[in-house]
């Protein structure tokens, strides 16, 4: 435990030093000083009701959730902090494709706000894993960088080895709903000794059709997991999809 706190303190000090030497620019307006400046943070509004009780996307209560109508959701419940647009979209792109890792702590703080509104009782936290090929190419898993500080904040273990992506797949970007499902089919593998009988919280950056969360949940449950809860920084708007 002492070593864990020491490593966390070292990371905090490292970020402070880097911010002093190379002040970050705001993802929204470009002003120096913070990855999302105080002014732009005021424009960020957490996703509000009505949202689907299963997938967490905005929906028309009179028409029902077309995302959940399109496929059987195997996770217990999913929620997101924001819609995938504007500053949030740009911040996710900077984290994912430019390696602006400091944004991950900002996202973790917002996900904590969402998590505290749920009645979830996970035993541990994991991130949607990358394949070895993608990990070697990118050098980091952006979802893992969000998941670890969140796990620390909610005082739950982060278990990296509970789920792995056993094969590389095509990018989900640009694929239709059916193509996304087929692209990920059988891509993940869970560790039964770690997940059997457990409730698990899975973290990702963006939820589009829900196919990634769904495949992760199906794999975990096939290995004996009980409830699988899912949190993403952003979700697309099913009312506009």
MIDOSE-1310 file (N, C-alpha, C; in nm, 2 decimals, decimal comma, always signed):
residues 241
xxxx	+0,08/-0,12/+0,00/+0,00/+0,00/+0,00/+0,09/+0,13/+0,00; +0,20/+0,12/+0,08/+0,29/+0,24/+0,08/+0,35/+0,26/-0,06; +0,39/+0,15/-0,12/+0,45/+0,17/-0,26/+0,35/+0,22/-0,35; +0,22/+0,18/-0,34/+0,11/+0,23/-0,43/+0,10/+0,38/-0,41
xxxx	+0,09/+0,43/-0,29/+0,08/+0,57/-0,26/+0,20/+0,65/-0,31; +0,32/+0,59/-0,29/+0,44/+0,65/-0,34/+0,44/+0,67/-0,49; +0,40/+0,57/-0,56/+0,39/+0,58/-0,71/+0,29/+0,68/-0,75; +0,18/+0,69/-0,68/+0,08/+0,79/-0,72/+0,13/+0,93/-0,69
xxxx	+0,20/+0,95/-0,58/+0,26/+1,08/-0,55/+0,36/+1,12/-0,65; +0,44/+1,02/-0,69/+0,54/+1,05/-0,79/+0,48/+1,09/-0,92; +0,37/+1,02/-0,96/+0,30/+1,06/-1,08/+0,25/+1,20/-1,07; +0,19/+1,24/-0,96/+0,13/+1,37/-0,94/+0,24/+1,48/-0,95
xxxx	+0,35/+1,45/-0,88/+0,46/+1,55/-0,89/+0,52/+1,56/-1,03; +0,52/+1,45/-1,10/+0,57/+1,45/-1,24/+0,48/+1,54/-1,33; +0,35/+1,52/-1,31/+0,25/+1,60/-1,39/+0,27/+1,75/-1,36; +0,29/+1,78/-1,23/+0,31/+1,92/-1,19/+0,43/+1,98/-1,25
xxxx	+0,54/+1,91/-1,25/+0,67/+1,95/-1,31/+0,65/+1,98/-1,46; +0,59/+1,88/-1,53/+0,56/+1,89/-1,67/+0,47/+2,02/-1,70; +0,37/+2,04/-1,62/+0,28/+2,15/-1,64/+0,35/+2,28/-1,63; +0,45/+2,28/-1,54/+0,53/+2,41/-1,51/+0,62/+2,43/-1,63
xxxx	+0,69/+2,33/-1,68/+0,79/+2,34/-1,79/+0,71/+2,36/-1,92; +0,61/+2,28/-1,94/+0,54/+2,28/-2,07/+0,39/+2,30/-2,04; +0,34/+2,42/-2,02/+0,20/+2,44/-1,98/+0,11/+2,38/-2,09; +0,01/+2,30/-2,04/-0,08/+2,24/-2,14/-0,17/+2,34/-2,20
xxxx	-0,23/+2,31/-2,32/-0,32/+2,40/-2,39/-0,46/+2,34/-2,37; -0,56/+2,42/-2,36/-0,70/+2,38/-2,34/-0,75/+2,31/-2,47; -0,82/+2,20/-2,46/-0,87/+2,13/-2,58/-0,98/+2,21/-2,64; -1,04/+2,30/-2,57/-1,16/+2,37/-2,62/-1,11/+2,50/-2,69
xxxx	-1,04/+2,59/-2,62/-1,01/+2,72/-2,67/-0,86/+2,74/-2,70; -0,77/+2,65/-2,66/-0,63/+2,66/-2,69/-0,55/+2,74/-2,59; -0,62/+2,80/-2,49/-0,54/+2,89/-2,39/-0,45/+2,80/-2,31; -0,33/+2,85/-2,27/-0,24/+2,78/-2,20/-0,28/+2,77/-2,05
xxxx	-0,24/+2,66/-1,99/-0,26/+2,65/-1,84/-0,33/+2,53/-1,79; -0,42/+2,47/-1,88/-0,49/+2,35/-1,83/-0,54/+2,27/-1,96; -0,56/+2,14/-1,94/-0,60/+2,06/-2,06/-0,75/+2,10/-2,09; -0,83/+2,13/-2,00/-0,96/+2,19/-2,02/-0,97/+2,31/-1,92
xxxx	-0,97/+2,43/-1,97/-0,96/+2,55/-1,89/-1,09/+2,57/-1,81; -1,09/+2,64/-1,70/-1,21/+2,67/-1,62/-1,33/+2,72/-1,70; -1,30/+2,80/-1,80/-1,41/+2,86/-1,88/-1,48/+2,75/-1,96; -1,40/+2,67/-2,02/-1,45/+2,56/-2,11/-1,52/+2,45/-2,02
xxxx	-1,47/+2,43/-1,90/-1,53/+2,33/-1,82/-1,67/+2,37/-1,78; -1,70/+2,50/-1,78/-1,83/+2,55/-1,74/-1,93/+2,51/-1,85; -1,88/+2,49/-1,98/-1,97/+2,45/-2,09/-1,99/+2,30/-2,09; -1,92/+2,22/-2,01/-1,94/+2,08/-2,01/-2,06/+2,04/-1,92
xxxx	-2,16/+1,98/-1,97/-2,27/+1,94/-1,90/-2,29/+1,79/-1,90; -2,29/+1,73/-1,78/-2,31/+1,58/-1,77/-2,44/+1,54/-1,84; -2,44/+1,42/-1,90/-2,55/+1,37/-1,97/-2,67/+1,36/-1,86; -2,78/+1,40/-1,90/-2,90/+1,40/-1,81/-3,01/+1,32/-1,86
xxxx	-3,10/+1,28/-1,77/-3,22/+1,21/-1,81/-3,31/+1,29/-1,91; -3,39/+1,22/-1,99/-3,40/+1,07/-1,99/-3,30/+1,00/-2,07; -3,24/+0,89/-2,01/-3,15/+0,80/-2,07/-3,20/+0,66/-2,05; -3,17/+0,57/-2,15/-3,21/+0,43/-2,14/-3,15/+0,37/-2,01
xxxx	-3,23/+0,30/-1,94/-3,19/+0,24/-1,81/-3,09/+0,13/-1,83; -3,08/+0,07/-1,96/-2,98/-0,03/-1,99/-2,86/+0,03/-2,05; -2,87/+0,09/-2,17/-2,74/+0,13/-2,24/-2,70/+0,28/-2,20; -2,79/+0,35/-2,14/-2,75/+0,48/-2,09/-2,75/+0,59/-2,20
xxxx	-2,80/+0,56/-2,32/-2,81/+0,66/-2,42/-2,94/+0,74/-2,41; -2,93/+0,87/-2,46/-3,06/+0,95/-2,46/-3,16/+0,88/-2,55; -3,28/+0,88/-2,51/-3,39/+0,81/-2,59/-3,52/+0,88/-2,58; -3,61/+0,85/-2,67/-3,74/+0,91/-2,66/-3,83/+0,81/-2,59
xxxx	-3,88/+0,85/-2,47/-3,96/+0,75/-2,39/-4,08/+0,70/-2,46; -4,13/+0,77/-2,55/-4,25/+0,73/-2,63/-4,21/+0,63/-2,74; -4,09/+0,63/-2,78/-4,05/+0,54/-2,89/-3,96/+0,43/-2,84; -3,91/+0,44/-2,72/-3,82/+0,34/-2,66/-3,67/+0,36/-2,71
xxxx	-3,58/+0,27/-2,67/-3,44/+0,28/-2,71/-3,41/+0,20/-2,83; -3,38/+0,26/-2,94/-3,35/+0,18/-3,06/-3,22/+0,12/-3,06; -3,13/+0,17/-2,97/-3,00/+0,10/-2,96/-3,02/-0,04/-2,90; -3,10/-0,05/-2,79/-3,12/-0,18/-2,73/-3,22/-0,27/-2,81
xxxx	-3,30/-0,20/-2,90/-3,38/-0,29/-2,99/-3,30/-0,36/-3,09; -3,18/-0,30/-3,12/-3,10/-0,35/-3,23/-3,02/-0,47/-3,19; -3,00/-0,49/-3,06/-2,92/-0,61/-3,02/-2,95/-0,63/-2,87; -2,93/-0,76/-2,83/-2,96/-0,79/-2,69/-2,83/-0,75/-2,61
xxxx	-2,85/-0,67/-2,51/-2,74/-0,62/-2,43/-2,71/-0,72/-2,32; -2,58/-0,76/-2,31/-2,54/-0,86/-2,22/-2,48/-0,80/-2,09; -2,46/-0,67/-2,09/-2,41/-0,60/-1,97/-2,54/-0,56/-1,89; -2,52/-0,54/-1,76/-2,63/-0,51/-1,67/-2,68/-0,37/-1,69
xxxx	-2,58/-0,28/-1,70/-2,62/-0,14/-1,72/-2,50/-0,06/-1,77; -2,52/+0,04/-1,85/-2,41/+0,13/-1,90/-2,45/+0,27/-1,88; -2,35/+0,36/-1,85/-2,37/+0,50/-1,84/-2,25/+0,57/-1,90; -2,27/+0,70/-1,94/-2,17/+0,78/-1,99/-2,18/+0,92/-1,92
xxxx	-2,06/+0,99/-1,92/-2,06/+1,12/-1,86/-2,12/+1,23/-1,96; -2,08/+1,22/-2,09/-2,11/+1,32/-2,19/-2,16/+1,26/-2,32; -2,21/+1,35/-2,40/-2,23/+1,31/-2,54/-2,10/+1,33/-2,62; -2,08/+1,25/-2,72/-1,95/+1,25/-2,79/-1,96/+1,37/-2,90
xxxx	-1,93/+1,49/-2,85/-1,93/+1,60/-2,93/-1,85/+1,72/-2,87; -1,82/+1,82/-2,95/-1,75/+1,94/-2,90/-1,62/+1,92/-2,83; -1,60/+1,98/-2,72/-1,48/+1,98/-2,65/-1,45/+1,84/-2,60; -1,55/+1,76/-2,56/-1,53/+1,62/-2,51/-1,47/+1,54/-2,63
xxxx	-1,53/+1,55/-2,75/-1,48/+1,47/-2,86/-1,33/+1,51/-2,89; -1,30/+1,64/-2,89/-1,16/+1,68/-2,92/-1,07/+1,63/-2,81; -1,11/+1,64/-2,68/-1,03/+1,59/-2,57/-1,00/+1,44/-2,58; -1,10/+1,36/-2,62/-1,08/+1,22/-2,64/-0,98/+1,19/-2,75
xxxx	-0,99/+1,27/-2,86/-0,90/+1,25/-2,97/-0,76/+1,29/-2,93; -0,74/+1,39/-2,85/-0,61/+1,43/-2,80/-0,55/+1,32/-2,71; -0,63/+1,26/-2,63/-0,58/+1,16/-2,54/-0,55/+1,03/-2,62; -0,63/+0,99/-2,71/-0,62/+0,87/-2,78/-0,51/+0,87/-2,89
xxxx	-0,51/+0,98/-2,96/-0,42/+0,98/-3,08/-0,30/+1,07/-3,07; -0,30/+1,16/-2,97/-0,18/+1,25/-2,95/-0,11/+1,22/-2,82; -0,16/+1,12/-2,74/-0,10/+1,09/-2,62/-0,10/+1,19/-2,51; -0,20/+1,28/-2,51/-0,22/+1,38/-2,40/-0,28/+1,31/-2,28
xxxx	-0,20/+1,24/-2,21/-0,24/+1,15/-2,10/-0,30/+1,22/-1,98; -0,26/+1,35/-1,96/-0,31/+1,42/-1,85/-0,47/+1,44/-1,85; -0,52/+1,43/-1,97/-0,67/+1,44/-1,99/-0,74/+1,32/-1,92; -0,67/+1,21/-1,90/-0,73/+1,09/-1,84/-0,78/+1,12/-1,70
xxxx	-0,70/+1,20/-1,62/-0,74/+1,22/-1,48/-0,86/+1,31/-1,48; -0,88/+1,41/-1,57/-1,00/+1,49/-1,58/-1,12/+1,40/-1,61; -1,10/+1,31/-1,71/-1,21/+1,22/-1,74/-1,25/+1,13/-1,62; -1,15/+1,08/-1,55/-1,18/+1,00/-1,44/-1,26/+1,07/-1,33
xxxx	-1,23/+1,20/-1,31/-1,31/+1,28/-1,21/-1,45/+1,29/-1,25; -1,48/+1,31/-1,38/-1,62/+1,32/-1,43/-1,69/+1,18/-1,42; -1,62/+1,08/-1,45/-1,68/+0,94/-1,44/-1,71/+0,91/-1,29; -1,63/+0,96/-1,20/-1,66/+0,94/-1,06/-1,80/+1,00/-1,02
xxxx	-1,83/+1,12/-1,08/-1,95/+1,18/-1,05/-2,07/+1,10/-1,10; -2,05/+1,04/-1,22/-2,16/+0,95/-1,28/-2,17/+0,82/-1,19; -2,06/+0,76/-1,16/-2,06/+0,64/-1,08/-2,13/+0,65/-0,95; -2,11/+0,77/-0,88/-2,17/+0,79/-0,75/-2,32/+0,80/-0,75
xxxx	-2,38/+0,82/-0,87/-2,52/+0,83/-0,89/-2,59/+0,69/-0,91; -2,50/+0,59/-0,93/-2,55/+0,46/-0,96/-2,56/+0,37/-0,83; -2,63/+0,27/-0,84/-2,64/+0,17/-0,72/-2,56/+0,05/-0,76; -2,44/+0,07/-0,82/-2,36/-0,04/-0,86/-2,26/-0,09/-0,74
xxxx	-2,24/-0,21/-0,74/-2,15/-0,27/-0,63/-2,04/-0,36/-0,70; -1,95/-0,30/-0,78/-1,85/-0,39/-0,84/-1,75/-0,44/-0,75; -1,69/-0,55/-0,78/-1,58/-0,61/-0,70/-1,45/-0,55/-0,74; -1,44/-0,52/-0,87/-1,32/-0,46/-0,92/-1,34/-0,39/-1,05
xxxx	-1,24/-0,32/-1,10/-1,25/-0,24/-1,22/-1,16/-0,29/-1,33; -1,20/-0,29/-1,45/-1,11/-0,32/-1,56/-1,13/-0,21/-1,67; -1,04/-0,21/-1,77/-1,06/-0,13/-1,89/-1,08/-0,22/-2,01; -1,15/-0,17/-2,11/-1,15/-0,24/-2,23/-1,01/-0,26/-2,28
xxxx	-0,96/-0,38/-2,30/-0,82/-0,40/-2,34/-0,80/-0,38/-2,48; -0,67/-0,35/-2,51/-0,62/-0,34/-2,65/-0,55/-0,47/-2,68; -0,54/-0,50/-2,81/-0,46/-0,62/-2,86/-0,31/-0,58/-2,84; -0,23/-0,69/-2,84/-0,09/-0,66/-2,82/-0,04/-0,58/-2,94
xxxx	-0,09/-0,60/-3,06/-0,05/-0,52/-3,17/-0,08/-0,37/-3,16; -0,20/-0,34/-3,12/-0,24/-0,21/-3,10/-0,17/-0,14/-2,98; -0,14/-0,22/-2,87/-0,07/-0,17/-2,76/+0,07/-0,13/-2,80; +0,13/-0,21/-2,88/+0,27/-0,19/-2,92/+0,27/-0,06/-3,02
xxxx	+0,17/-0,05/-3,09/+0,16/+0,06/-3,19/+0,14/+0,20/-3,11; +0,04/+0,20/-3,02/+0,01/+0,32/-2,95/+0,10/+0,35/-2,83; +0,14/+0,24/-2,76/+0,22/+0,26/-2,64/+0,15/+0,27/-2,51; +0,02/+0,28/-2,52/-0,06/+0,29/-2,40/-0,21/+0,26/-2,43
xxxx	-0,29/+0,23/-2,33/-0,43/+0,20/-2,34/-0,50/+0,32/-2,27; -0,56/+0,41/-2,35/-0,62/+0,53/-2,30/-0,73/+0,50/-2,20; -0,81/+0,39/-2,22/-0,91/+0,35/-2,12/-0,85/+0,30/-1,99; -0,74/+0,24/-2,00/-0,67/+0,20/-1,87/-0,62/+0,32/-1,79
xxxx	-0,58/+0,43/-1,86/-0,54/+0,55/-1,79/-0,65/+0,62/-1,72; -0,77/+0,60/-1,78/-0,89/+0,65/-1,71/-0,94/+0,57/-1,60; -0,93/+0,43/-1,62/-0,99/+0,34/-1,52/-0,91/+0,33/-1,39; -0,78/+0,34/-1,40/-0,69/+0,33/-1,28/-0,72/+0,44/-1,18
xxxx	-0,72/+0,57/-1,21/-0,75/+0,67/-1,11/-0,90/+0,66/-1,06; -0,99/+0,61/-1,15/-1,13/+0,59/-1,10/-1,13/+0,48/-1,00; -1,07/+0,37/-1,03/-1,07/+0,26/-0,93/-1,01/+0,30/-0,80; -0,91/+0,38/-0,80/-0,85/+0,43/-0,68/-0,95/+0,52/-0,60
xxxx	-1,02/+0,60/-0,68/-1,12/+0,70/-0,62/-1,24/+0,62/-0,55; -1,28/+0,51/-0,61/-1,39/+0,44/-0,55/-1,35/+0,32/-0,46; -1,21/+0,31/-0,44/-1,15/+0,21/-0,35/-1,18/+0,07/-0,39; -1,17/+0,05/-0,52/-1,18/-0,09/-0,58/-1,05/-0,13/-0,65
xxxx	-1,02/-0,26/-0,65/-0,90/-0,30/-0,72/-0,91/-0,28/-0,87; -0,80/-0,25/-0,93/-0,79/-0,25/-1,08/-0,72/-0,38/-1,12; -0,79/-0,47/-1,20/-0,74/-0,60/-1,24/-0,72/-0,60/-1,39; -0,59/-0,58/-1,43/-0,56/-0,58/-1,57/-0,58/-0,71/-1,63
xxxx	-0,55/-0,82/-1,56/-0,54/-0,95/-1,62/-0,68/-1,02/-1,63; -0,79/-0,96/-1,59/-0,92/-1,02/-1,59/-0,97/-1,04/-1,73; -0,93/-0,95/-1,82/-0,98/-0,96/-1,96/-0,87/-0,92/-2,05; -0,86/-0,99/-2,16/-0,76/-0,95/-2,26/-0,82/-0,96/-2,40
xxxx	-0,76/-0,88/-2,49/-0,80/-0,89/-2,63/-0,70/-0,99/-2,70; -0,75/-1,10/-2,73/-0,66/-1,21/-2,78/-0,63/-1,20/-2,93; -0,70/-1,11/-3,00/-0,67/-1,10/-3,14/-0,69/-0,95/-3,18; -0,61/-0,91/-3,28/-0,63/-0,77/-3,33/-0,75/-0,77/-3,42
xxxx	-0,82/-0,66/-3,42/-0,93/-0,64/-3,51/-0,92/-0,51/-3,59; -1,00/-0,50/-3,69/-1,01/-0,37/-3,76/-1,06/-0,26/-3,67; -1,03/-0,14/-3,70/-1,08/-0,03/-3,63/-1,24/-0,03/-3,64; -1,30/+0,01/-3,53/-1,45/+0,02/-3,53/-1,50/+0,14/-3,60
xxxx	-1,41/+0,24/-3,62/-1,45/+0,37/-3,68/-1,49/+0,35/-3,82; -1,61/+0,39/-3,85/-1,66/+0,38/-3,99/-1,74/+0,26/-4,02; -1,75/+0,16/-3,92/-1,82/+0,04/-3,94/-1,97/+0,06/-3,90; -2,06/-0,01/-3,96/-2,20/-0,01/-3,92/-2,22/-0,10/-3,80
xxxx	-2,34/-0,10/-3,75/-2,38/-0,17/-3,63/-2,34/-0,32/-3,65; -2,39/-0,38/-3,75/-2,37/-0,52/-3,77/-2,22/-0,56/-3,80; -2,15/-0,47/-3,87/-2,01/-0,49/-3,89/-1,93/-0,48/-3,76; -1,97/-0,39/-3,67/-1,90/-0,37/-3,55/-1,92/-0,50/-3,46
xxxx	-2,03/-0,56/-3,46/-2,06/-0,68/-3,38/-1,97/-0,79/-3,44; -1,97/-0,81/-3,57/-1,90/-0,92/-3,63/-1,75/-0,90/-3,61; -1,70/-0,77/-3,62/-1,56/-0,74/-3,61/-1,50/-0,78/-3,47; -1,59/-0,78/-3,37/-1,54/-0,81/-3,23/-1,57/-0,95/-3,18
xxxx	-1,65/-1,02/-3,26/-1,69/-1,15/-3,22/-1,57/-1,24/-3,18; -1,57/-1,29/-3,06/-1,46/-1,38/-3,02/-1,32/-1,31/-3,00; -1,32/-1,18/-2,99/-1,19/-1,11/-2,98/-1,14/-1,11/-2,84; -1,22/-1,13/-2,74/-1,17/-1,11/-2,60/-1,17/-1,25/-2,53
xxxx	-1,09/-1,25/-2,43/-1,08/-1,37/-2,34/-1,07/-1,33/-2,20; -1,15/-1,39/-2,11/-1,15/-1,36/-1,97/-1,07/-1,47/-1,89; -1,03/-1,43/-1,77/-0,96/-1,52/-1,68/-1,06/-1,57/-1,58; -1,11/-1,70/-1,59/-1,22/-1,74/-1,51/-1,19/-1,74/-1,36
xxxx	-1,07/-1,76/-1,32/-1,03/-1,76/-1,18/-1,05/-1,63/-1,12; -1,04/-1,52/-1,20/-1,05/-1,39/-1,15/-1,19/-1,33/-1,15; -1,27/-1,38/-1,25/-1,40/-1,31/-1,28/-1,52/-1,39/-1,23; -1,50/-1,52/-1,20/-1,61/-1,61/-1,16/-1,68/-1,56/-1,03
xxxx	-1,81/-1,53/-1,04/-1,89/-1,49/-0,93/-1,87/-1,34/-0,89; -1,80/-1,27/-0,98/-1,77/-1,13/-0,94/-1,86/-1,03/-1,02; -1,88/-0,91/-0,96/-1,94/-0,80/-1,03/-1,83/-0,71/-1,08; -1,84/-0,67/-1,21/-1,72/-0,61/-1,27/-1,76/-0,47/-1,34
xxxx	-1,68/-0,37/-1,32/-1,70/-0,24/-1,38/-1,60/-0,23/-1,49; -1,65/-0,21/-1,62/-1,57/-0,20/-1,74/-1,57/-0,05/-1,78; -1,45/+0,00/-1,81/-1,43/+0,14/-1,85/-1,38/+0,15/-2,00; -1,44/+0,24/-2,07/-1,39/+0,27/-2,21/-1,41/+0,42/-2,23
xxxx	-1,35/+0,47/-2,34/-1,36/+0,61/-2,37/-1,49/+0,65/-2,44; -1,53/+0,58/-2,54/-1,65/+0,61/-2,61/-1,74/+0,49/-2,63; -1,87/+0,50/-2,62/-1,96/+0,40/-2,65/-2,04/+0,45/-2,77; -2,04/+0,37/-2,88/-2,11/+0,40/-3,00/-2,24/+0,32/-3,01
xxxx	-2,22/+0,20/-3,06/-2,34/+0,11/-3,07/-2,35/+0,02/-2,95; -2,25/+0,02/-2,86/-2,25/-0,07/-2,75/-2,19/-0,21/-2,77; -2,14/-0,23/-2,90/-2,09/-0,36/-2,93/-1,97/-0,40/-2,86; -1,88/-0,31/-2,83/-1,76/-0,34/-2,75/-1,79/-0,38/-2,61
xxxx	-1,87/-0,30/-2,54/-1,91/-0,33/-2,41/-1,98/-0,47/-2,41; -2,07/-0,49/-2,51/-2,15/-0,61/-2,52/-2,06/-0,73/-2,53; -1,96/-0,72/-2,62/-1,87/-0,84/-2,64/-1,79/-0,87/-2,51; -1,74/-0,76/-2,45/-1,67/-0,77/-2,32/-1,76/-0,84/-2,22
xxxx	-1,88/-0,79/-2,20/-1,97/-0,85/-2,10/-2,00/-0,99/-2,13; -2,03/-1,02/-2,26/-2,06/-1,16/-2,29/-1,94/-1,26/-2,26; -1,82/-1,21/-2,29/-1,70/-1,29/-2,26/-1,69/-1,31/-2,11; -1,70/-1,20/-2,03/-1,69/-1,21/-1,89/-1,80/-1,30/-1,83
xxxx	-1,92/-1,29/-1,87/-2,03/-1,38/-1,82/-2,01/-1,52/-1,86; -1,95/-1,55/-1,97/-1,93/-1,69/-2,02/-1,82/-1,75/-1,93; -1,74/-1,67/-1,86/-1,64/-1,72/-1,77/-1,68/-1,71/-1,62; -1,81/-1,68/-1,60/-1,87/-1,69/-1,47/-1,90/-1,56/-1,40
xxxx	-1,87/-1,44/-1,46/-1,90/-1,32/-1,40/-2,05/-1,30/-1,37; -2,08/-1,22/-1,27/-2,23/-1,20/-1,24/-2,27/-1,07/-1,32; -2,28/-0,96/-1,25/-2,32/-0,83/-1,32/-2,20/-0,76/-1,38; -2,22/-0,71/-1,50/-2,11/-0,63/-1,57/-2,17/-0,49/-1,59
xxxx	-2,11/-0,39/-1,52/-2,15/-0,25/-1,54/-2,04/-0,18/-1,63; -2,09/-0,09/-1,71/-2,00/-0,02/-1,80/-2,01/+0,13/-1,79; -1,90/+0,19/-1,80/-1,89/+0,34/-1,79/-1,80/+0,39/-1,90; -1,85/+0,49/-1,98/-1,76/+0,55/-2,08/-1,77/+0,70/-2,06
xxxx	-1,66/+0,76/-2,11/-1,65/+0,91/-2,10/-1,77/+0,97/-2,18; -1,79/+0,92/-2,30/-1,89/+0,98/-2,39/-1,97/+0,87/-2,46; -2,08/+0,90/-2,50/-2,17/+0,81/-2,58/-2,23/+0,89/-2,70; -2,25/+0,83/-2,81/-2,32/+0,89/-2,92/-2,47/+0,91/-2,89
xxxx	-2,53/+1,00/-2,96/-2,67/+1,03/-2,93/-2,76/+0,94/-3,02; -2,83/+0,84/-2,96/-2,91/+0,75/-3,04/-3,02/+0,82/-3,11; -3,06/+0,93/-3,06/-3,17/+1,01/-3,12/-3,13/+1,07/-3,26; -2,99/+1,08/-3,28/-2,94/+1,14/-3,40/-2,87/+1,03/-3,49
x	-2,85/+0,91/-3,43/-2,78/+0,81/-3,51/-2,86/+0,77/-3,63
